[in-house]
């Protein structure tokens, strides 16, 4: 990976996010879903944060990140998904990007 590409991506992301305040970032594992107690808590937390005008940023993955985006999405506030691209797979849940 070229360092200038990484630097450019980080610079562009910083410029985009400068337009928003009250950002909360949540990352997590795929094994947590909305049926599990921790998934239900993450969903409720993101709804509460979103309702109080916090923007939710995740890695756009499944599991806890998808549950978190769903909680924020259904209140029609801002939810950002920043996909994580690896050599093995790309994590992106496009259904809940608002």
Buried (B, 14 or more C-beta within 10 A) or exposed (E): EEEEEEEEEEEEEEEEBEEEEEEBEBEBEEEBBBEBEBBBEBBEBBBEBBEEEBBBBBBBBBBBBBBBBBBBBBBEBBBBBBBBEEEEEEBBBEEBBB
